[in-house]
């Protein structure tokens, strides 16, 4: 079976590109380790040396013993079954707070079909991982049981692929969505590549024709756009192309209209942040390409992808320049799984074979893994983290202000509807090492809190008009940025239909000042409100009364009071007291409530509302 494809190679001069990335190999050079003048390295796989290391080193011997024991336990009984239909991992959540459940090998009982489908996802994913592990154990130890089991799993999936129902818009079979099929295809190709000629040619042809090609064909039909999932799909397809020695599939995967080159060119901004904005996707997209780039290096094809690979490495490093004093990262868009940190040592260590950095090499040196066994870690000089400074990430529609004791992340616009939340003009702020206000990201996408709360304006430091936040993603307009002065100003002309919002943030000594202006067209008076998220304990006035009529979703224990034109509050965060002052040209009705934070935490939120066709708010955060 051969794929019939039509591909389009898009090659634009740098000036015509949406996100020019000149000399990506030299960006963030202070963090990179260069080998033969290049920051991108061809991965190696030294099996003979690996065998010598596990024999000579007691720690490696212990690591191998543990790996064998875990694999022996997994392969001791059948795991995956034809009757299992995989669901979505985001449905494997606690239905009360949206937090992810803990996966165990035993099929859960008394759960909904959606939750059970999420469990099947976990089972099938782990089975794929064990296939790769068993293939490696065969190459290392020569024990036939590992070869037999790994090959039998490829046989099982090849035989049964078409028996599973088409899901994910018809572009997935093993899993609920094509993203997860792509991940499985990567594992299948890895397993087959490592087994190599130890399986006979007829068997390997079955794996190609009945498993890899059909999966690649489905992935090729999916997501005809620039998207994080498309990166996994095209990388998996390109791996299948290398294994099958299929030049036509390679061209589709790499040079096609939405192939790897297009994903990198239009998906990575000039600031080297991912276009969908969640910083989670920086590492996630890097992960999508790593196994493919390792394979390409070992197959002698990495030189064909040097420019793309250099940009992908920068995608991994850019978040370091956005980190808060405690290492946490801002949380734009619908990032899940809690707060990310930078540097993210896991991805730096994992990428070391292709993207060596001083930090990644140092982290790898302490690890016992297949990566460090097969491709030993060289010695490098330690390096300090780059300093965080005020910076305008204009192509990414973000800015960072750092002046005196304050550091502020300002998200003034969006680049793509995918994963966008109603959070334009949102900001997050630290005073020294104290988290004063942050964006909580979101929960598992299968939870009702995802769309019902975390995606809404009620979960952000933003504006609501008639109780509604931003209506549609929008790049916004940057009015001014002065990093030295600690000032950034931007506007959203179509925040909602007929609603324009301008916000200015400035750092003045120990004060953080935010000014927001809202203008509505038409003659009808509108309810115009300001939402503030507080990572601390607010002292609510004694005169506040229970507010049973609060329309904001998931706001609990709400109390309201008339605040007049100047609201002065005190809150405690990080063991320190702060004054929070909100001023307005019109009287304000104030509501305080307890709201969801990253599960299972809660936090405190404020909503200040006035009525009219325009409103101006001035918010001042200041330590006492």
N, C-alpha and C positions, 0 to 999 in steps of 0.2 A: 504493500500500500504506500503510495507516494502522495504527498501533499501538493495540490495545485495552488500556487500562490501568485499574487500580484503584489509587488512591493515597490515602495517609493522611497528613494533616498533623498532626504532633505538636508541640504548643505547650504547654510546661509553665512554670509560674511559676519564677523563679530558685531559690527555696528548695526546690522539688521536684526540681530537676535533679541528676543525678549529679555533674556538674562545673560548678557555677555559675561564670559568667564575667562579673561585672558590669562595665560600662564598659570593654570591651576596648580601645577607642580610646585610653584614657589610660594603659594599662599600658605599662611600659618607655618612658615618654615621653622620657626623657633620650637615647634613641637615635633617635628619629623626627624626620622633617621634616614639619611640618603645612602643608597648603595649603588655604586658605579654612577653617581650623579643623578639618580632617580629616586623619588620617594615611593615609587610603586615597585614591588618586588615579586618575582616569580616564586611561588611556593614550591617546596621540595618534599619528597617522600622517600625516606631512606629506611627500607625494611631491614636490610642486613644490619645496619647500625642499631636499629631499634632492638633487634634480637640480642645483640651484644650488650646493650644497655640494661635490659631487664635481667640478664644473667649476672651482670657484674655489680649491680646496685641494689641494695636491700630495699630501698624505698620504692624503686620501680617494680621490684618483685612483688612487694605488698600491694601496689596499685593494680598490677595485673591480676593477682589473686582475687582482689575485690571485684574487678570487672568481670572476671570469669564466673564468680559466684552469683553475681546479679544477673548475668546473662543466662546462666544455667537455670536459675529459678524461673526466669521468664519463659524460656523455651521448653520447660519441663512439661507443659500442658498446652493444648490449643488455646489461643486467645481470641483472635478475630473470627467472626462467623459470617456466613453469607446472609443470614437473616437479620443481622444488625444493619440498621440504616443510620448513618451519622447525622447528627444535628449540628447546631451552631454552638460554638464554645461560649458565646455571650449569653446563651440561655442556661448555662450551668451556674446559676446564681441563686443566692438566697432571695426568695421572692419578697421578703420584708424590707431589706435595706439595699438590695442590689449588689451586695458584695459577692465575689466569686466563692464557690464551694471548694472544699478540699477533695481532690480526686483520689480514689482508692481502686485497686484492681477488681474488687468485688462489685458486680452489677448492683446498683442501688435499687431498693424496693420502696414502694409507697411514694414515688415521685411522679410528676407529670411527664407525659411523653416528650415534651420539649426538654426538660431537664435530663431525661434519659438519653435523648439524642446528643446532648452536650457531653454526657459521659462516654458515649460511643466515640465521639471525636477524640476524647482523651485517650481511649484505648487504642484506636487506630494510629494516632500520632506516635504513641509510645512503641507500638509494634514496629512502625517504620524506623524509629530510632534504633531499636534492637536489631533490626536487619543489618543496618550499617555496622553496628558494634560486632555482630557475629561474623560478618565478612572480614572485618579487621582482625578479629581473633583467629580466624582461619589463616590469614596471611602471616600472622605473627607466630602462631604456635603450631600450625600444621594439623590441628585436631579436626578430623573430618566431620564431626558432629556439627560444628559451626558452619561449615560450607553447606552441608546438607540442609540445615534448617533455613539459612538465609536464602538459598536457591529455592527451597520449597515455598517460601513466602512469595517470592517473585512469581513462581508457578501459580500459586493460589490467586493472586491479584490479577494475573494475566487471564486465567481461566474464567474468573467471575466478574471482571470489570463491567461487562455489558449487562449483567444480571441486576446490578444496583440501579435504582431509579435515577433518571436525570433530574438534577436539582440545580439551584443557582441559575435559573433562567435557561436551563438545558445545557449548561457548560461545565457541569461537575457530576461525577458519579460516585466516587469513593467517599466524598465528603459533601457537606451541605452547600458549600460555596467553592467557586473556582480557585480562590486564594489557597484554600486548604488542599485542593487537588494538586496545585502547583508545588506545595510543600512536600506532598507525598511523592510526586514525580522526582523531585530532587533526591529524596531518599532512595528511590528505586534506582536511579542512575548511579548514585554513589555506590550502592550495593553491587550492582552489576559491574561497574568499572573495577572495583576492588577484587571481585571474584575473577574477572578477566577470563583467560583461556582455561581456567580450571572447570568451567562449564563448557560442554560441547557446543559446537557452532549451531546445531539445530535448536537447541534449547535457548540459546541467546537470541536467535532470530525470532522465536516466539515472544520473548520478552519485548523485543523491539516492535514487532508487528501487531501484537495483541494487547500491549500495555502502553509502551512509551509513545508510539505514533498516535493511537487514538486519544490519549490524554493530551498530547501536544496539539492535536487538531482542535479539540474542544477549547483549550486555553487560547489558541490563536483566534478564536471567534469572540472571545470575551473582552470586555473593557477596551473598546476602541477609543481610547483617550489617554491622557497623561494622568497617572494615578499610582498610589503606592502599591496597590494590588497588582497592577499591570507589570510592575518591576519584578515581582515574584514570578508572574506568569512567563514573561519573556526570558528571564534568567533560566527557569526550568526548561523551557523549550530549547534554549541554546545549549543547555547541558545534554538534552536528548539528542540534539543535532550532532554534537561532538561524538557521543557514544555511537550513534547510528551512522556516522560519517556521511551526513546528509547536508550537502552544501545549500540546497534549496531551503531547507528548514532553518539553517544558520542565517541566511540572508533575511528571511522573514523575521526571525527573532531579534537580530541585531540591527539591520538596516531598514526594516519595514517601516511603514508610516508611523506606527506606534511601537517600534522596536526599542531596544536598549538605548541607542544613541538619542532618539527623540525623548525618551523618559528622562535622561540625564540633562539634555539641553534645555527642555522646557519645564522640568520638574524641580530642578535645583536653581534657586535664585542666585543672583550675583553676590549675595551675602553668604551663600552656601547653606541656606536653610530650605527645607522642603516646602513646596508650594502650598500644600494643604495646611501648613502652619503649626499643627501640633508638633512639639519638639520630640515627642515619642517617635514620630515618623522619621526623624533623622537617623536614629539608630536602626529603626525597623527597615528602612530602605537599604541602608548599608548592609544589614544582615541578609537581605534578599539577594545581594550580589556576591557575597563572600565565597560561598562554596563554588559558584560558577567561576569566579576569578581565580580561585585556587586551581580548579580543573583546567582553565584556559592557560595558566602559567605552566602547569605540568605537561600540557599538550602542545606547548610552543606557540600559542595564539594570543598571548597577552599583549604583544606589541601592537596588535590590531586595535587595541582598546585603551591605549595609554592615556589619552586625553580624558576619556570618560572615567577611567579608574582614578585619575588624579582628582577629578571633581567629586567623585564618591568619597574619597578619603577626606576631603574638606568638609563634606556633609557630616562626617563623624566628629570632626574637631570643632566646628563652629559654635555649638552650644556652650563650650567652655567659656566663651567670651560674653555669655549672657547670665552666668551663674550669680546667685545671690551670695551674701557672705557666709551662709551656712552650707553652701554647695547645692542647694535646691535650685531648680530651674523654674522659670515662669511656666504657666500652664495655658497657653492659648489654644483655641479650638477644643475638640472633645477628646482630649487625652485621658486614657483610662489607667487603672492599676496604680493609683497613688502618684506621688510626686517624683519626678526624675531628678537625678543629681548629675552634676558635672564636676570633674571628669567622670564619665561612666566607665569604670575600669573593666567591667565585663566585656564590653564591645571593643575597647582598645586592646585588651589581651587577645580576644577572639580574632581580631583583624591583623594581628602582628605578622602573620606569614605573608600577607599581601601589602599591608599598610603599616610598616614598622614605625613606631613612635617611642620615644624614650620612656614614656609612662607605660605604654602597652608592653614593651619588651621587659621592663622591670616587673610588671605584674605577672607576666608569663613565666618569668624565671622561678617563681615560687610554686608554680602549678605542675601537677602531674596529670597530663592529658594526652590524647592521641596527637594533638597538634605539636606539643613540646617533645613527645617521644619520637615522632617521625621527622620533625623539622626542628632540631635543637635550637635553643635560644642563645643568641650571641650576647656578649657583654657590651653594655653601652654606658655612657656617662649619664648620671642623673640630671634632670632639668627641673627648673621651677615652673610653676603654672604661670601663664601670662596674666598680667594685671588686668582687672576689669575696669574699663573707663567708659565715660559717656560715648555713645555711638549711635548714629542713625542708620538703621537697617532699612533704607528706603525701598529697595526692591522687594523687601519682605513685609513692608507696611508696619514696622515696629521701630521703637526707639528705646534706648537705655540711657537714663540719667543717673550719674553718680557724682555727688558733690557733698562735701562735709560728711555728716552722719547718715545721710539719706541715699538710698538706691531705689530707683523707680523703673519699672518696666511698663511701657505705654504701647498698647496694641491699637493702632489708629485706623487699620483697614484690613481687608481680606482679599485674597487673590483667587479663590476658587470656592465654589459652593460645597464641595466635598468636605465634610467634618466641620463646617462653619457653625458657630453658635451665635446667638443674639448678643454679641459682646463687643461690637465696635466701640472704640474709645475707652474700653476698660483699662484699668491700671492695677498693678500690684506694687507693694512698697515694703521696704525694710528700713527700720531705724537701727543703725549699727548692725548687730546680729539678731535683732528682734523682728519677727514676722508680724507686721502690723495689719496688712490686708493682702489676701491672695485670691486667685482664681482656683476653685476646687476641682477643675477638670470635669470628669463625669464618671459614671459607674458603668457596669456591664451594659451593653447596648440592648440586651433583652429585658432590662429592668424598666418599669414604668417611670422611674425617677429620671431616666436618661432624657427622654423627650419632655416629660412633664415638669421637670424642674431644671436640671443642670444645663440644658440647652437654652433656657429662657433668660430674658433680661433680669428676672428676679434673683438669679444666682450670681450676678456680676455687679461691679461698680459702674453703673451705667444709667441711662435715662429710660423712663417708661412714659408713654403717652396713652392716656385712657387705659392704663394697666398693661400696655403692650410694649415690648422692647423692639429692637431692630427688626425690620421686616425682611430684609434681603441682604445677602453679603454684598460688600461694596469696598473697593480699594480706598475710598476716602481721598482727601487732599491734605497734604502736609503744608501748613501755612508757614511754620518757622521752626528751626532747631538751632540751639546754641548749647553745645555740650559743656563748655567752660562755665557758662552762666547757669547751667542746670535748668534749661527751659525747652519745652517742646509744645507746639500748638498744631492742632489739626481739626478738620471739620468733615462731617458727613452730610452732604447736601440732600440725600434721599435716605435719611435714617429710617423714616417711614414715609408712606405717601403723603406729601404735603408737609413734612416735618424736617427741618434742618437743625443740626446740633453742632456746636463748636466747643472744643475743650482745650484749655491751656493748663499745663502743669509746670510749676516752677519750684525750685528749692531756694529758700531764702534763709540762710543761717541754719537754725535748728527747726525751721518751719517747712512743711510741705504744703503748698497751696495749689488747689485745683479750682479752676473757674470754668463753669459750664453755662452756655447760652443756648436756649431752645426757642425756635421760631416756627409757628404753625401758620399755614395759609388758610384763607377762608375767614368767615366772620363768627363761627361758632366757638364758644369757649371750650377749652380742652382741659382735662385733668393731666397736669404735667408733674412728674415725680422724679426724684433722685434716689437711687438705691446705693447703699454703702454696706460693705461686708467688713466686719470687725473681728480680728483674731484675738479677742480678749473679752474681759468681763466689763460690761457697760453699767454704769450707775444710772438706773432709770429713775426719773423724778417720782416723788411720792404721790403726786396727783395723777399719774397715769392710770388709766382704767382698761379693763379687758376689752379687746376689739374683736367682736364676733363676726364683723362684716369684711374682714380682710380678704381681698380677692387673690392675693398672691399665692401660688401653689406651694404647698408643703411648709408654709410659714406657721409655726406653732407657738402657743403661749403668748400670743400677740397682745400688746398693751399700747394704747394711743394717748396722745395729749396734744393740746394746742401749743405750738412752739413760738408763735409770733414770727417776727422777721429775723430773729437771731436765736439760734439754738446752741446752747453751751452744755456739753456733756464731758464726763470723765470716764475713761476706761483704763483697765490695767492689762498689760500684755508683757510677757517675758519678765515679770517681776517689777515692771516700771509703770508709773502712771503717765497717762497722756491726756491732753486736752483736745477735744474734737469740737470744732465750731463750724456751724453751717449758717450762712447768711443768705438772705433772699430779699428781693424788692417787694415781695408779697408775703402775707402771712402763710405759715406752713403748718400743716397737720402732720405730726410725727408718729410713726409706728415702730415699735421695737419688737423683735421676735427671735425665737430660736429656729435655726434653719439647718438643713443638711450640709455637712462638709464632706470631705473624702471619707467614705465609710470606714469604721462605724462612728466617726466623730461628728459632732455638731458644732455650730458656731453661732454668733449673734449678728443680726442684720438690722439695718435701719432703712425706713422708707419715709421720705419727706415729700409732701405733695401740696401743690397749689393749683389754682384754676385760672385759666386765661388763654390768650393766644400766643403768649411768650412768657418766658421765665428766665431768670438768671440766678445761679447758685454759686456761692463761694465757700469752699470747704477748706479748713485749715487743720492739719494734724501737727501737734507740737508736744514734746515731752514737758512734763511739769518739773 
